[in-house]
């Protein structure tokens, strides 16, 4: 059983530079619905949670805002 990731994801989204860094590390893999770190097993519930978090409108907007795009 894994730890709930929401508290960690909330910390990431509260820091634009950390969010952009995390996104940049995963952006190429996210296009294939994957994460860019071998740490994650695709069968892990956390894996799906992070993918869903990246796909959420709120995070998408925060990423655009971080790059100065609207």
PDB file with SEQRES, HELIX, SHEET and CRYST1 records, atoms N, CA, C and O in Angstrom:
SEQRES   1 A   70  UNK UNK UNK UNK UNK UNK UNK UNK UNK UNK UNK UNK UNK          
SEQRES   2 A   70  UNK UNK UNK UNK UNK UNK UNK UNK UNK UNK UNK UNK UNK          
SEQRES   3 A   70  UNK UNK UNK UNK UNK UNK UNK UNK UNK UNK UNK UNK UNK          
SEQRES   4 A   70  UNK UNK UNK UNK UNK UNK UNK UNK UNK UNK UNK UNK UNK          
SEQRES   5 A   70  UNK UNK UNK UNK UNK UNK UNK UNK UNK UNK UNK UNK UNK          
SEQRES   6 A   70  UNK UNK UNK UNK UNK                                          
HELIX    1 AA1 UNK A    6  UNK A   13  1                                   8    
HELIX    2 AA2 UNK A   16  UNK A   30  1                                  15    
HELIX    3 AA3 UNK A   45  UNK A   55  1                                  11    
HELIX    4 AA4 UNK A   57  UNK A   66  1                                  10    
CRYST1    1.000    1.000    1.000  90.00  90.00  90.00 P 1           1          
ATOM      1  N   UNK A   1       0.847  -1.183   0.000  1.00  0.00           N  
ATOM      2  CA  UNK A   1       0.000   0.000   0.000  1.00  0.00           C  
ATOM      3  C   UNK A   1       0.885   1.235   0.000  1.00  0.00           C  
ATOM      4  O   UNK A   1       1.779   1.352   0.838  1.00  0.00           O  
ATOM      5  N   UNK A   2       0.652   2.155  -0.921  1.00  0.00           N  
ATOM      6  CA  UNK A   2       1.468   3.344  -1.033  1.00  0.00           C  
ATOM      7  C   UNK A   2       0.913   4.498  -0.224  1.00  0.00           C  
ATOM      8  O   UNK A   2      -0.215   4.468   0.267  1.00  0.00           O  
ATOM      9  N   UNK A   3       1.737   5.500  -0.105  1.00  0.00           N  
ATOM     10  CA  UNK A   3       1.320   6.722   0.571  1.00  0.00           C  
ATOM     11  C   UNK A   3       0.400   7.529  -0.336  1.00  0.00           C  
ATOM     12  O   UNK A   3       0.529   7.473  -1.559  1.00  0.00           O  
ATOM     13  N   UNK A   4      -0.528   8.278   0.254  1.00  0.00           N  
ATOM     14  CA  UNK A   4      -1.328   9.187  -0.574  1.00  0.00           C  
ATOM     15  C   UNK A   4      -0.422  10.277  -1.161  1.00  0.00           C  
ATOM     16  O   UNK A   4       0.393  10.866  -0.451  1.00  0.00           O  
ATOM     17  N   UNK A   5      -0.569  10.529  -2.422  1.00  0.00           N  
ATOM     18  CA  UNK A   5       0.310  11.489  -3.095  1.00  0.00           C  
ATOM     19  C   UNK A   5      -0.210  12.911  -3.086  1.00  0.00           C  
ATOM     20  O   UNK A   5       0.550  13.841  -3.359  1.00  0.00           O  
ATOM     21  N   UNK A   6      -1.472  13.107  -2.782  1.00  0.00           N  
ATOM     22  CA  UNK A   6      -2.070  14.440  -2.838  1.00  0.00           C  
ATOM     23  C   UNK A   6      -1.278  15.481  -2.058  1.00  0.00           C  
ATOM     24  O   UNK A   6      -1.091  16.584  -2.571  1.00  0.00           O  
ATOM     25  N   UNK A   7      -0.801  15.194  -0.841  1.00  0.00           N  
ATOM     26  CA  UNK A   7      -0.031  16.236  -0.141  1.00  0.00           C  
ATOM     27  C   UNK A   7       1.257  16.622  -0.877  1.00  0.00           C  
ATOM     28  O   UNK A   7       1.652  17.788  -0.871  1.00  0.00           O  
ATOM     29  N   UNK A   8       1.901  15.654  -1.500  1.00  0.00           N  
ATOM     30  CA  UNK A   8       3.133  15.939  -2.236  1.00  0.00           C  
ATOM     31  C   UNK A   8       2.834  16.694  -3.527  1.00  0.00           C  
ATOM     32  O   UNK A   8       3.555  17.624  -3.891  1.00  0.00           O  
ATOM     33  N   UNK A   9       1.774  16.293  -4.213  1.00  0.00           N  
ATOM     34  CA  UNK A   9       1.392  16.987  -5.446  1.00  0.00           C  
ATOM     35  C   UNK A   9       0.946  18.413  -5.150  1.00  0.00           C  
ATOM     36  O   UNK A   9       1.197  19.317  -5.948  1.00  0.00           O  
ATOM     37  N   UNK A  10       0.293  18.623  -4.026  1.00  0.00           N  
ATOM     38  CA  UNK A  10      -0.105  19.982  -3.624  1.00  0.00           C  
ATOM     39  C   UNK A  10       1.118  20.856  -3.387  1.00  0.00           C  
ATOM     40  O   UNK A  10       1.117  22.034  -3.743  1.00  0.00           O  
ATOM     41  N   UNK A  11       2.159  20.288  -2.788  1.00  0.00           N  
ATOM     42  CA  UNK A  11       3.391  21.054  -2.579  1.00  0.00           C  
ATOM     43  C   UNK A  11       4.027  21.420  -3.914  1.00  0.00           C  
ATOM     44  O   UNK A  11       4.508  22.539  -4.091  1.00  0.00           O  
ATOM     45  N   UNK A  12       4.028  20.480  -4.849  1.00  0.00           N  
ATOM     46  CA  UNK A  12       4.606  20.753  -6.169  1.00  0.00           C  
ATOM     47  C   UNK A  12       3.835  21.860  -6.868  1.00  0.00           C  
ATOM     48  O   UNK A  12       4.436  22.773  -7.434  1.00  0.00           O  
ATOM     49  N   UNK A  13       2.510  21.788  -6.834  1.00  0.00           N  
ATOM     50  CA  UNK A  13       1.720  22.789  -7.557  1.00  0.00           C  
ATOM     51  C   UNK A  13       1.778  24.158  -6.912  1.00  0.00           C  
ATOM     52  O   UNK A  13       1.429  25.150  -7.551  1.00  0.00           O  
ATOM     53  N   UNK A  14       2.209  24.239  -5.661  1.00  0.00           N  
ATOM     54  CA  UNK A  14       2.310  25.546  -4.998  1.00  0.00           C  
ATOM     55  C   UNK A  14       3.616  26.273  -5.336  1.00  0.00           C  
ATOM     56  O   UNK A  14       3.794  27.430  -4.957  1.00  0.00           O  
ATOM     57  N   UNK A  15       4.518  25.609  -6.038  1.00  0.00           N  
ATOM     58  CA  UNK A  15       5.786  26.229  -6.421  1.00  0.00           C  
ATOM     59  C   UNK A  15       5.938  26.178  -7.942  1.00  0.00           C  
ATOM     60  O   UNK A  15       6.241  25.121  -8.495  1.00  0.00           O  
ATOM     61  N   UNK A  16       5.733  27.294  -8.616  1.00  0.00           N  
ATOM     62  CA  UNK A  16       5.800  27.287 -10.083  1.00  0.00           C  
ATOM     63  C   UNK A  16       7.106  26.714 -10.639  1.00  0.00           C  
ATOM     64  O   UNK A  16       7.075  25.982 -11.628  1.00  0.00           O  
ATOM     65  N   UNK A  17       8.235  27.024 -10.034  1.00  0.00           N  
ATOM     66  CA  UNK A  17       9.503  26.516 -10.575  1.00  0.00           C  
ATOM     67  C   UNK A  17       9.617  25.002 -10.409  1.00  0.00           C  
ATOM     68  O   UNK A  17      10.138  24.318 -11.290  1.00  0.00           O  
ATOM     69  N   UNK A  18       9.134  24.483  -9.291  1.00  0.00           N  
ATOM     70  CA  UNK A  18       9.169  23.029  -9.074  1.00  0.00           C  
ATOM     71  C   UNK A  18       8.192  22.342 -10.022  1.00  0.00           C  
ATOM     72  O   UNK A  18       8.515  21.303 -10.598  1.00  0.00           O  
ATOM     73  N   UNK A  19       7.005  22.912 -10.189  1.00  0.00           N  
ATOM     74  CA  UNK A  19       6.010  22.348 -11.094  1.00  0.00           C  
ATOM     75  C   UNK A  19       6.562  22.288 -12.516  1.00  0.00           C  
ATOM     76  O   UNK A  19       6.432  21.263 -13.184  1.00  0.00           O  
ATOM     77  N   UNK A  20       7.173  23.369 -12.982  1.00  0.00           N  
ATOM     78  CA  UNK A  20       7.719  23.381 -14.340  1.00  0.00           C  
ATOM     79  C   UNK A  20       8.854  22.389 -14.490  1.00  0.00           C  
ATOM     80  O   UNK A  20       8.966  21.734 -15.527  1.00  0.00           O  
ATOM     81  N   UNK A  21       9.687  22.267 -13.490  1.00  0.00           N  
ATOM     82  CA  UNK A  21      10.780  21.296 -13.534  1.00  0.00           C  
ATOM     83  C   UNK A  21      10.234  19.871 -13.602  1.00  0.00           C  
ATOM     84  O   UNK A  21      10.708  19.061 -14.399  1.00  0.00           O  
ATOM     85  N   UNK A  22       9.240  19.563 -12.767  1.00  0.00           N  
ATOM     86  CA  UNK A  22       8.620  18.239 -12.764  1.00  0.00           C  
ATOM     87  C   UNK A  22       7.958  17.967 -14.111  1.00  0.00           C  
ATOM     88  O   UNK A  22       8.058  16.862 -14.644  1.00  0.00           O  
ATOM     89  N   UNK A  23       7.287  18.969 -14.654  1.00  0.00           N  
ATOM     90  CA  UNK A  23       6.653  18.819 -15.969  1.00  0.00           C  
ATOM     91  C   UNK A  23       7.700  18.600 -17.056  1.00  0.00           C  
ATOM     92  O   UNK A  23       7.540  17.716 -17.898  1.00  0.00           O  
ATOM     93  N   UNK A  24       8.753  19.385 -17.047  1.00  0.00           N  
ATOM     94  CA  UNK A  24       9.792  19.251 -18.066  1.00  0.00           C  
ATOM     95  C   UNK A  24      10.435  17.863 -18.020  1.00  0.00           C  
ATOM     96  O   UNK A  24      10.768  17.290 -19.058  1.00  0.00           O  
ATOM     97  N   UNK A  25      10.605  17.338 -16.825  1.00  0.00           N  
ATOM     98  CA  UNK A  25      11.195  16.006 -16.688  1.00  0.00           C  
ATOM     99  C   UNK A  25      10.275  14.935 -17.268  1.00  0.00           C  
ATOM    100  O   UNK A  25      10.750  13.896 -17.726  1.00  0.00           O  
ATOM    101  N   UNK A  26       8.990  15.170 -17.253  1.00  0.00           N  
ATOM    102  CA  UNK A  26       8.016  14.172 -17.691  1.00  0.00           C  
ATOM    103  C   UNK A  26       7.344  14.489 -19.025  1.00  0.00           C  
ATOM    104  O   UNK A  26       6.637  13.638 -19.563  1.00  0.00           O  
ATOM    105  N   UNK A  27       7.541  15.681 -19.569  1.00  0.00           N  
ATOM    106  CA  UNK A  27       6.741  16.132 -20.711  1.00  0.00           C  
ATOM    107  C   UNK A  27       6.818  15.198 -21.921  1.00  0.00           C  
ATOM    108  O   UNK A  27       5.796  14.931 -22.552  1.00  0.00           O  
ATOM    109  N   UNK A  28       7.984  14.708 -22.248  1.00  0.00           N  
ATOM    110  CA  UNK A  28       8.105  13.833 -23.417  1.00  0.00           C  
ATOM    111  C   UNK A  28       7.328  12.534 -23.193  1.00  0.00           C  
ATOM    112  O   UNK A  28       6.649  12.055 -24.102  1.00  0.00           O  
ATOM    113  N   UNK A  29       7.419  11.974 -22.016  1.00  0.00           N  
ATOM    114  CA  UNK A  29       6.727  10.722 -21.701  1.00  0.00           C  
ATOM    115  C   UNK A  29       5.225  10.918 -21.551  1.00  0.00           C  
ATOM    116  O   UNK A  29       4.446  10.023 -21.879  1.00  0.00           O  
ATOM    117  N   UNK A  30       4.814  12.083 -21.057  1.00  0.00           N  
ATOM    118  CA  UNK A  30       3.386  12.340 -20.873  1.00  0.00           C  
ATOM    119  C   UNK A  30       2.627  12.262 -22.191  1.00  0.00           C  
ATOM    120  O   UNK A  30       1.443  11.928 -22.200  1.00  0.00           O  
ATOM    121  N   UNK A  31       3.282  12.562 -23.288  1.00  0.00           N  
ATOM    122  CA  UNK A  31       2.644  12.466 -24.599  1.00  0.00           C  
ATOM    123  C   UNK A  31       2.212  11.035 -24.905  1.00  0.00           C  
ATOM    124  O   UNK A  31       1.299  10.804 -25.698  1.00  0.00           O  
ATOM    125  N   UNK A  32       2.890  10.071 -24.260  1.00  0.00           N  
ATOM    126  CA  UNK A  32       2.562   8.648 -24.433  1.00  0.00           C  
ATOM    127  C   UNK A  32       1.840   8.096 -23.202  1.00  0.00           C  
ATOM    128  O   UNK A  32       1.772   6.884 -22.998  1.00  0.00           O  
ATOM    129  N   UNK A  33       1.301   9.009 -22.384  1.00  0.00           N  
ATOM    130  CA  UNK A  33       0.586   8.639 -21.156  1.00  0.00           C  
ATOM    131  C   UNK A  33       1.473   7.834 -20.212  1.00  0.00           C  
ATOM    132  O   UNK A  33       1.050   6.832 -19.635  1.00  0.00           O  
ATOM    133  N   UNK A  34       2.710   8.297 -20.069  1.00  0.00           N  
ATOM    134  CA  UNK A  34       3.679   7.666 -19.181  1.00  0.00           C  
ATOM    135  C   UNK A  34       4.394   8.737 -18.386  1.00  0.00           C  
ATOM    136  O   UNK A  34       4.349   9.919 -18.728  1.00  0.00           O  
ATOM    137  N   UNK A  35       5.058   8.311 -17.317  1.00  0.00           N  
ATOM    138  CA  UNK A  35       5.906   9.205 -16.543  1.00  0.00           C  
ATOM    139  C   UNK A  35       7.355   8.960 -16.940  1.00  0.00           C  
ATOM    140  O   UNK A  35       7.717   7.856 -17.347  1.00  0.00           O  
ATOM    141  N   UNK A  36       8.178   9.990 -16.820  1.00  0.00           N  
ATOM    142  CA  UNK A  36       9.555   9.926 -17.283  1.00  0.00           C  
ATOM    143  C   UNK A  36      10.547   9.467 -16.242  1.00  0.00           C  
ATOM    144  O   UNK A  36      11.706   9.882 -16.283  1.00  0.00           O  
ATOM    145  N   UNK A  37      10.139   8.628 -15.312  1.00  0.00           N  
ATOM    146  CA  UNK A  37      11.028   8.172 -14.259  1.00  0.00           C  
ATOM    147  C   UNK A  37      10.838   6.675 -14.087  1.00  0.00           C  
ATOM    148  O   UNK A  37       9.712   6.207 -13.923  1.00  0.00           O  
ATOM    149  N   UNK A  38      11.914   5.931 -14.123  1.00  0.00           N  
ATOM    150  CA  UNK A  38      11.845   4.473 -13.990  1.00  0.00           C  
ATOM    151  C   UNK A  38      11.413   4.041 -12.597  1.00  0.00           C  
ATOM    152  O   UNK A  38      11.108   2.867 -12.387  1.00  0.00           O  
ATOM    153  N   UNK A  39      11.381   4.960 -11.645  1.00  0.00           N  
ATOM    154  CA  UNK A  39      10.942   4.653 -10.277  1.00  0.00           C  
ATOM    155  C   UNK A  39       9.516   4.117 -10.268  1.00  0.00           C  
ATOM    156  O   UNK A  39       9.190   3.233  -9.476  1.00  0.00           O  
ATOM    157  N   UNK A  40       8.671   4.643 -11.136  1.00  0.00           N  
ATOM    158  CA  UNK A  40       7.256   4.296 -11.127  1.00  0.00           C  
ATOM    159  C   UNK A  40       6.990   3.002 -11.855  1.00  0.00           C  
ATOM    160  O   UNK A  40       7.455   2.813 -12.979  1.00  0.00           O  
ATOM    161  N   UNK A  41       6.250   2.112 -11.233  1.00  0.00           N  
ATOM    162  CA  UNK A  41       5.718   0.930 -11.912  1.00  0.00           C  
ATOM    163  C   UNK A  41       4.344   1.323 -12.454  1.00  0.00           C  
ATOM    164  O   UNK A  41       3.539   1.929 -11.747  1.00  0.00           O  
ATOM    165  N   UNK A  42       4.089   0.978 -13.695  1.00  0.00           N  
ATOM    166  CA  UNK A  42       2.815   1.391 -14.305  1.00  0.00           C  
ATOM    167  C   UNK A  42       1.609   0.820 -13.563  1.00  0.00           C  
ATOM    168  O   UNK A  42       0.515   1.380 -13.630  1.00  0.00           O  
ATOM    169  N   UNK A  43       1.806  -0.278 -12.867  1.00  0.00           N  
ATOM    170  CA  UNK A  43       0.697  -0.889 -12.130  1.00  0.00           C  
ATOM    171  C   UNK A  43       0.456  -0.225 -10.774  1.00  0.00           C  
ATOM    172  O   UNK A  43      -0.538  -0.517 -10.110  1.00  0.00           O  
ATOM    173  N   UNK A  44       1.345   0.651 -10.369  1.00  0.00           N  
ATOM    174  CA  UNK A  44       1.220   1.342  -9.084  1.00  0.00           C  
ATOM    175  C   UNK A  44       0.075   2.357  -9.149  1.00  0.00           C  
ATOM    176  O   UNK A  44      -0.044   3.104 -10.121  1.00  0.00           O  
ATOM    177  N   UNK A  45      -0.760   2.379  -8.117  1.00  0.00           N  
ATOM    178  CA  UNK A  45      -1.874   3.340  -8.087  1.00  0.00           C  
ATOM    179  C   UNK A  45      -1.369   4.779  -8.155  1.00  0.00           C  
ATOM    180  O   UNK A  45      -2.023   5.639  -8.744  1.00  0.00           O  
ATOM    181  N   UNK A  46      -0.219   5.042  -7.561  1.00  0.00           N  
ATOM    182  CA  UNK A  46       0.358   6.384  -7.597  1.00  0.00           C  
ATOM    183  C   UNK A  46       0.682   6.839  -9.005  1.00  0.00           C  
ATOM    184  O   UNK A  46       0.593   8.026  -9.318  1.00  0.00           O  
ATOM    185  N   UNK A  47       1.057   5.900  -9.850  1.00  0.00           N  
ATOM    186  CA  UNK A  47       1.377   6.210 -11.243  1.00  0.00           C  
ATOM    187  C   UNK A  47       0.159   6.845 -11.921  1.00  0.00           C  
ATOM    188  O   UNK A  47       0.259   7.898 -12.549  1.00  0.00           O  
ATOM    189  N   UNK A  48      -0.981   6.186 -11.780  1.00  0.00           N  
ATOM    190  CA  UNK A  48      -2.213   6.696 -12.373  1.00  0.00           C  
ATOM    191  C   UNK A  48      -2.623   8.018 -11.737  1.00  0.00           C  
ATOM    192  O   UNK A  48      -3.159   8.898 -12.411  1.00  0.00           O  
ATOM    193  N   UNK A  49      -2.372   8.154 -10.445  1.00  0.00           N  
ATOM    194  CA  UNK A  49      -2.728   9.396  -9.747  1.00  0.00           C  
ATOM    195  C   UNK A  49      -1.924  10.576 -10.293  1.00  0.00           C  
ATOM    196  O   UNK A  49      -2.468  11.660 -10.504  1.00  0.00           O  
ATOM    197  N   UNK A  50      -0.640  10.361 -10.517  1.00  0.00           N  
ATOM    198  CA  UNK A  50       0.207  11.442 -11.044  1.00  0.00           C  
ATOM    199  C   UNK A  50      -0.180  11.767 -12.484  1.00  0.00           C  
ATOM    200  O   UNK A  50      -0.224  12.938 -12.860  1.00  0.00           O  
ATOM    201  N   UNK A  51      -0.459  10.749 -13.290  1.00  0.00           N  
ATOM    202  CA  UNK A  51      -0.905  11.011 -14.666  1.00  0.00           C  
ATOM    203  C   UNK A  51      -2.192  11.817 -14.681  1.00  0.00           C  
ATOM    204  O   UNK A  51      -2.324  12.765 -15.456  1.00  0.00           O  
ATOM    205  N   UNK A  52      -3.141  11.448 -13.832  1.00  0.00           N  
ATOM    206  CA  UNK A  52      -4.414  12.178 -13.760  1.00  0.00           C  
ATOM    207  C   UNK A  52      -4.190  13.604 -13.280  1.00  0.00           C  
ATOM    208  O   UNK A  52      -4.847  14.529 -13.756  1.00  0.00           O  
ATOM    209  N   UNK A  53      -3.284  13.785 -12.359  1.00  0.00           N  
ATOM    210  CA  UNK A  53      -2.956  15.119 -11.833  1.00  0.00           C  
ATOM    211  C   UNK A  53      -2.402  15.994 -12.957  1.00  0.00           C  
ATOM    212  O   UNK A  53      -2.829  17.136 -13.128  1.00  0.00           O  
ATOM    213  N   UNK A  54      -1.444  15.452 -13.728  1.00  0.00           N  
ATOM    214  CA  UNK A  54      -0.893  16.210 -14.855  1.00  0.00           C  
ATOM    215  C   UNK A  54      -1.974  16.543 -15.882  1.00  0.00           C  
ATOM    216  O   UNK A  54      -1.932  17.608 -16.497  1.00  0.00           O  
ATOM    217  N   UNK A  55      -2.933  15.651 -16.074  1.00  0.00           N  
ATOM    218  CA  UNK A  55      -3.980  15.847 -17.078  1.00  0.00           C  
ATOM    219  C   UNK A  55      -5.103  16.763 -16.612  1.00  0.00           C  
ATOM    220  O   UNK A  55      -5.962  17.138 -17.411  1.00  0.00           O  
ATOM    221  N   UNK A  56      -5.110  17.126 -15.348  1.00  0.00           N  
ATOM    222  CA  UNK A  56      -6.201  17.955 -14.831  1.00  0.00           C  
ATOM    223  C   UNK A  56      -6.126  19.376 -15.403  1.00  0.00           C  
ATOM    224  O   UNK A  56      -5.033  19.893 -15.635  1.00  0.00           O  
ATOM    225  N   UNK A  57      -7.268  19.998 -15.625  1.00  0.00           N  
ATOM    226  CA  UNK A  57      -7.284  21.375 -16.136  1.00  0.00           C  
ATOM    227  C   UNK A  57      -6.524  22.350 -15.235  1.00  0.00           C  
ATOM    228  O   UNK A  57      -5.860  23.259 -15.733  1.00  0.00           O  
ATOM    229  N   UNK A  58      -6.616  22.174 -13.931  1.00  0.00           N  
ATOM    230  CA  UNK A  58      -5.934  23.075 -12.999  1.00  0.00           C  
ATOM    231  C   UNK A  58      -4.422  23.038 -13.214  1.00  0.00           C  
ATOM    232  O   UNK A  58      -3.782  24.087 -13.290  1.00  0.00           O  
ATOM    233  N   UNK A  59      -3.853  21.853 -13.310  1.00  0.00           N  
ATOM    234  CA  UNK A  59      -2.400  21.740 -13.485  1.00  0.00           C  
ATOM    235  C   UNK A  59      -2.005  22.214 -14.877  1.00  0.00           C  
ATOM    236  O   UNK A  59      -0.974  22.864 -15.047  1.00  0.00           O  
ATOM    237  N   UNK A  60      -2.823  21.889 -15.868  1.00  0.00           N  
ATOM    238  CA  UNK A  60      -2.543  22.389 -17.214  1.00  0.00           C  
ATOM    239  C   UNK A  60      -2.475  23.901 -17.251  1.00  0.00           C  
ATOM    240  O   UNK A  60      -1.595  24.467 -17.898  1.00  0.00           O  
ATOM    241  N   UNK A  61      -3.394  24.562 -16.564  1.00  0.00           N  
ATOM    242  CA  UNK A  61      -3.393  26.022 -16.519  1.00  0.00           C  
ATOM    243  C   UNK A  61      -2.191  26.561 -15.750  1.00  0.00           C  
ATOM    244  O   UNK A  61      -1.593  27.558 -16.154  1.00  0.00           O  
ATOM    245  N   UNK A  62      -1.833  25.904 -14.639  1.00  0.00           N  
ATOM    246  CA  UNK A  62      -0.666  26.336 -13.869  1.00  0.00           C  
ATOM    247  C   UNK A  62       0.606  26.220 -14.698  1.00  0.00           C  
ATOM    248  O   UNK A  62       1.493  27.068 -14.600  1.00  0.00           O  
ATOM    249  N   UNK A  63       0.698  25.185 -15.505  1.00  0.00           N  
ATOM    250  CA  UNK A  63       1.874  25.011 -16.373  1.00  0.00           C  
ATOM    251  C   UNK A  63       1.903  26.114 -17.429  1.00  0.00           C  
ATOM    252  O   UNK A  63       2.947  26.723 -17.659  1.00  0.00           O  
ATOM    253  N   UNK A  64       0.770  26.372 -18.067  1.00  0.00           N  
ATOM    254  CA  UNK A  64       0.715  27.475 -19.042  1.00  0.00           C  
ATOM    255  C   UNK A  64       1.075  28.801 -18.400  1.00  0.00           C  
ATOM    256  O   UNK A  64       1.839  29.583 -18.965  1.00  0.00           O  
ATOM    257  N   UNK A  65       0.524  29.058 -17.213  1.00  0.00           N  
ATOM    258  CA  UNK A  65       0.843  30.298 -16.493  1.00  0.00           C  
ATOM    259  C   UNK A  65       2.337  30.374 -16.190  1.00  0.00           C  
ATOM    260  O   UNK A  65       2.947  31.436 -16.308  1.00  0.00           O  
ATOM    261  N   UNK A  66       2.920  29.244 -15.801  1.00  0.00           N  
ATOM    262  CA  UNK A  66       4.350  29.206 -15.479  1.00  0.00           C  
ATOM    263  C   UNK A  66       5.224  29.571 -16.659  1.00  0.00           C  
ATOM    264  O   UNK A  66       6.299  30.147 -16.492  1.00  0.00           O  
ATOM    265  N   UNK A  67       4.759  29.234 -17.860  1.00  0.00           N  
ATOM    266  CA  UNK A  67       5.500  29.586 -19.079  1.00  0.00           C  
ATOM    267  C   UNK A  67       5.070  30.942 -19.631  1.00  0.00           C  
ATOM    268  O   UNK A  67       5.559  31.372 -20.676  1.00  0.00           O  
ATOM    269  N   UNK A  68       4.161  31.610 -18.937  1.00  0.00           N  
ATOM    270  CA  UNK A  68       3.709  32.913 -19.388  1.00  0.00           C  
ATOM    271  C   UNK A  68       2.713  32.837 -20.531  1.00  0.00           C  
ATOM    272  O   UNK A  68       2.558  33.798 -21.284  1.00  0.00           O  
ATOM    273  N   UNK A  69       2.038  31.706 -20.668  1.00  0.00           N  
ATOM    274  CA  UNK A  69       1.045  31.532 -21.729  1.00  0.00           C  
ATOM    275  C   UNK A  69      -0.346  31.568 -21.119  1.00  0.00           C  
ATOM    276  O   UNK A  69      -0.516  31.230 -19.948  1.00  0.00           O  
ATOM    277  N   UNK A  70      -1.312  31.961 -21.872  1.00  0.00           N  
ATOM    278  CA  UNK A  70      -2.687  32.025 -21.363  1.00  0.00           C  
ATOM    279  C   UNK A  70      -3.557  31.069 -22.097  1.00  0.00           C  
ATOM    280  O   UNK A  70      -4.751  30.977 -21.812  1.00  0.00           O  
TER     281      UNK A  70                                                      
END                                                                             
